[in-house]
């Protein structure tokens, strides 16, 4: 009886809580005011309903439009045509290196496997594969470090 009463109390408390506790976000992505709080000079990407994409820096935001500076030109996009606004920043160097290392290791393994297949194999197959993987991973890590990705964060999306 005590267990059933305690369980009933717990269920009641959980059902009485606001929906925020169940994963609902209070930061709505369809609020233009969140775009208006962005600082001038911030990296942006604006996707329009007419399938155009503008990537550059924020020049101005008003109640009715957003102005993006790209390639030395200012582009005015009216809010009624905006589908999405995302901030653009530098991505994680560690993540880029890890991805590059993985891709490079795979390419190195594939190249070493192709070499072994073309030459009829070898008694040192494992060593050749290991060398191919190591060389590919090293090259991939270097490429990943130089081609650091971009991180996008969705700020606004029209309904």
N, C-alpha and C positions, 0 to 999 in steps of 0.2 A: 504494500500500500504506500509506503514512504517513497519507494522508487518511482511509482507511477505519479505521485504528487510532484516530486522533484522534476521528473521529466516534463510534466505539464507546465510547470513554472518556467523551465528553460525554453520550451517551445513558445510560450506566450511572450517571453522577453525578446526572443529572436524575431518573432513576427511583429513586435511593436517597434522595432528599430527603424530608422529612416533607410530608404533604399540605397543611400550612399554606401552603407556597409556591405551591400551585395554587388559591388563593382560598378555602380553607376558613377560616371565622372561628372563633377560639377563644372568642369572647364569645357564648355560647349565649343565645338569647332565651327559652328555656323554663326558666330558673333563677330561682326565687322569691327567692333570695338577692340578686339584683340589685335587686329592689324594696325589700328590707329596708335597703339602703344609701342610699336616697334621704333627703334632709334634710326634716324637718318644715317645712311651709309652702311646699313646692315645688308649682307648678301641675301638676295631673294630669288625665288623662282615663282613666277605667276603663270598658271595654266588657265586658258580661257575656255569658255563654252564653245567657241568656234575652232577649237583644237590648235590654237597658237600657244607658243611657250616663250616667255620673256624671262631671261636670267640675267641679273645684274645687281646693282645696288639700289637701295631705297632712296629716292630723292624727296618724295612728299606723299602724304596720305591725307585725304579729306573724307567727308561723309559719303561722297559720291564717286571717288576715283583713287587710283594709286598711280604714282609716277615712278618709273624705274629707269635708271641710267644704265645703258649698255652700249658698249662700243662707241662711246662719245656722243650718243644720241639719247634724248629723253623720250620715253614711250609712256603715253597716258593710257591707262586701261580703266574703263568705267566699271564700277562695282557690279552693275547689272550683267556684265560680260565675264566677270571673274568666276572661275570654277574652283580653283585652289590657290592658296598662297602658302609657300613653305620657306622657312629660313634655310640658308645654305652656309655651311661652315666646313672647316677642315675636319676630316674624319680621323679616326684613331690610327696612329702610325703602327702600333702593335698589331692591330687587326689587319691592316694592309700587308704587313710583313708576314703574318701567319697565313693569310690567303695566298700570297705570292709563293711562300715556301711550299704549301700544299700543291698548288698548281705546278710549280717547278719540279717537285718530287715526282708527281705523276707523269709529267712530260719526260723526265729523266729515265724513269722506269720503262716507259713506252719506247723511248729511243734505244735504250740498252736491250730491251726485248726484241725490237726490230733488228738490231745489229746481230744479236745472237741467232735470230731466225734466218737472217740472210746468209750468215757464215756457216750454218749447220750446227751451231751450238759450241759448247766448250766445256772442258773439265772444270773451269773456274766460273761457272754460270752465276753462282751466288755473289762472288766477288765483283764480277762485271756489273751485275744488277745494282749492288750496293754503291759502286762508284758512280754509276749513272744517276741513281737517286740522289746521292750526295752533291754531285755537280749541278743537277737540275734544281735541287732545293736551294743551293747557294745562289744560283742565278735568279731564281724566283724571289728569294728574300731581298736581293738587291733591287730588283725591279719593283717589288712591293713597297720598299722604303722610298723610292723616288716617285712612284705614282700613287701617292697618298690619296685615298678616296675622299669623297665629299659626303658629309652628313647632312641629311635634310630632315627638318622637323616641321610637320604640318601645323600651321597656325590657323588657317581658315579654309573651310570648304562649304560651298553654297549648298542649299537644300535641294 
